């Protein structure tokens, strides 16, 4: 029996309306993420990636389509069910650390407060807090307030806070956006650790180019749709040298649409229409160099 995906989005649409203005942030987006994956979502500002994350974390509701996470149909849930989903199924890490913590409480008190909302005995909750604090190596930070630690320490503590409810999936919106290169690496290493040690499915939105060192799959969103994906594998040469191999794919949706990489479109001078060459096992796409009469 095929294991269902942890995240399954089909033809997802999100329309925002303000007065007479209508903006379509997602335009039929499709995305599938398997259980246990560590996946990065990338894209330009306004591409729809943060909108997608808000929908998947039940902080927003899609206008149309289907979004299922860990068996939960996000478009069909009531407000109470969405709150329970955020409490028990999904963890979330914000870029703005002020949204992760209550600033007047210590980091330990913040994590304890989140754990107190969960079912189970006090002893079980205490052990759960100890486990996540130990896993993220923040024991020495628990007596300090969020504003009194470094950016990297604060984000690692935010990951622990999101993890204390033992979520099946962890979402992170630009978790390294305000950090320097070294701090970003520490946070991405923490994400990878959570994924490998806990088996938590991790989906993060990022502009950080260093993310490719930590994820096997990168999904690019453009104009509200998934456009390309990059899969990375490690190969071992005959002399034992490990090489990281990256393969880029264009995403084909259910009606046959695909978005070619923008850089290649510009490099080849493609516009208006392109020429197709259909072979037995492949399809060629070429610029219209002949300049056919319009």
N, C-alpha and C positions, 0 to 999 in steps of 0.2 A: 504494500500500500504506500502510495506517495505521500510524504509528509507535507502538510499544507504550509505555505509560506508564513513567516511571522508578520510581514507587512505586505498587503496586496491592494494596490490602487489601480482602478480601471476607469479611464475616461473622466478623471477628476476635474471638476470645474469649480472655480471660486470667483464670484462676481461681487465687487464692492460698488455700492451706489451712494452718492452724495448729491442730493438735489437732482439736477438733470444730468449729472456726470456719472458715467458707468465705466468701471475699469475691470477688465477680466484678467485677474492675476494668474489663474491657472486655466489652461485652454485644452482640456482633454488629456491630462497627464496620466501616464501609465508607469507603474513602478512595482517591482516585486523584490522583496528582500527575504532571504532564507533565515531560518532560526539559527542563531549563533554567528551571524555575519557581523563584520565591522566595516561599515560602508560610509563613504564621504559623499556629500552632495555639494557640488560646486556650481558657480554661475555668477554672472554679473549682477550688480545691484538692480533690483526690480525684475529679476528673472522669474521669481515665484518660489524660491527655495525656502525662505522663512515662512511664507504662507503655507507651504506644504507641511513644514514641521509643526506649525500651530494647529493644523487640522489633525495630524497624526497624534499629537499629544492631547487632543480634545480641548484645546484652548480656543479653537475656532471651529466652525461647521462649514463643510463644503456646500456649494449651491447645487451640485449635481454630480453624478457618478457614483463610484463605490470606493470606500476606504475601510479595510478590515485589518485590525491589528490584534494579534494573539486571540483570534476568534471573535473579537468584538466588532460589530458593525457600527462604525462611528457616526454614520448618518442617521441611524435609527435609534440612538440612545437618547434618553431623557437627560435633563440637567443633573438630576441626582445620580444617574448611572455614569455620566461623564465625570462627576466628582469622585465617585468610587474608583473609576478606571484610573484617574490620575493618582489616586492614593495607593492603589494596590497593584496596578499592572504596569504603569509607565513612570519612569523617572525623567526629570528634566533639569538641564543645566543652562542657565542664562549667561550671555556674555556680560551683561551688567550685573556685577556681583551683588549689588544692593537688592536685586530681585530674588536672589537665592537665600538671603539670610535676614533675620531680624537684627538690625545693627546693634541694639542695646544689649543683646544676649551674647554670651560667649559661643564659640563654635560648638563646644560640647553641649551646651544647653539647647542650641538650635537643633542638633541631631537628636538629642533626647526628646525634644518636643515633637519632632516628626515621628519618632518611634512610638510615642505615647498614643498616637492616633490609630495604631495598628492593633488587631486582635491578638490574644495570647497573654500569657502570664508576664508579670513584671520581670521575672528572672530571664525569660526568653527574650524579651525586648532588650534587656541590659546586655545580654550576650550578643545580640544582633548588632548593637551599637559598637561593642568591643571589636567585633569581627570586621566591620567596615572601616573603623578607625585604624586598626592594625593593617588591613590590606592596603590602604592609601598612605600609610606611614605618616599619620598626622597626630599621633598621640600627644606630642609635645605642644600641639596647637590648641588643644581642647579648652584650655583655661584662658585663652585669649579671644578678644573680640575680632570680628572679621576685618575691621579697619586697621587692626594692629599687626597684620601679617602681610607678606609679599603677595603679588598677584598670582604667582604660581601656587603658593600655599593656599590661597583663598579658593582657587578653582579646584584644587585637589580636595579641599574640604567640601566644596559644593558637590563634587562627584560622590563623596561619602554620604552627604545629606540626601542626594537623589537615590542612592543605592540602599539606604537603610530599610526601605519598604520591600526589599527583595524583588525589584521589578523584573518583568520578563524582557522589557525593552527599555533602553536608555537613549533619550534624545538630547542633543546638545546644539545650541544655536550660537555659532561663532565663539566657542569656549576659549580660543586663543587670540581673539581679535584685539584685545588691549594689552597683549604681552610681548616681550622681546623674544628673540629667537631661542635663547636658552630656556626661558620659562615656557614657551610654547612647546618645546620638545618634551619637557617634564610633564606637561598636561596631556599631551598626546600619548606619551608612554603610560600614563595612568589610565587613559581610556583603553589602550590595548591590553593592559593588565586586567582590568575589569572584564573585558571580553574573554580573555583566555582563561582566567581563574574562575570566573563565575558563570561563563557561558552565556552572558547577557548579550542579546542582540543590541548593537550600538549603531545609531544613525546620527551623524553629525554634519552640520552645515558649516562650511569654512571657506575662507579665502586663502588659507595658509598653504603655500606650495609644499611645505615639508610634510604635509599629511600623507603624501604618496609613499613615504618610508614606512608607514604604519598600517595602511589599509590595502587590502587585496583588490578592492573595487572602488572606483570613483565614477559617480554618475553626474553628468553635466545637464543642467536645466537651462533652457533658452526659450524666451518668449512663452513661458508657462507650460512647456512640455519638456520631457526628457529628450535630449538630442543625441548625446553620445555617451558611451561607457568605456572605461579603461579597466582591463583585468590584468593583474600582475601575478606572475609565477616566478619561482626560483628554479633555475637549472644548474646542474653541476657538470662542469667540463670534465674531460678525461683526466686532466691534471688535478682535479679536486677543487677547482675554483668555482665559487658560487656566483652566478650571474642573475640579476633581476631583469626579467623580460616583461615588457608592457605591450599589450595589444589593444588598439582602439577599435570600437565598433560603433556604427551608426544604429540608432534605435528605430525599428520599424513598428509602427502602431497597427492597430487592428484593421484599419482601412487602407493600409499600404503607404502611409506618409512617413517620410524620414527627413531629418535635418542633417545636411552635410556640415562638416566642421567649417566654421566661418573663415578661419585662416586659410583653408584650402580654396574656398570659393573665391576669396579675394586674390590669392596667389595666381589662380588659373584664369581670373577675369570672367568668371561665370556671372551671368545676369539674364533676366527675362525668361529665357528658356535654354535648355541644354540638349545635346544630342545623346540618344541612347543607342548602345550596341548590345544586342541580345545574343548571347552565346548559349551553348548547351548547359554549362554549369555556372555561368556568371553573367552579370549585367555591367556594362561599361557606361560611365557617364562622362561626357566630354563637353568642353565649351563649344558654343556655336561659332567656330572659327570661320566658317564659310560665309557668314553674314547674309543669311537668306533674306530675301525681300519680305518685308512685313506687310 
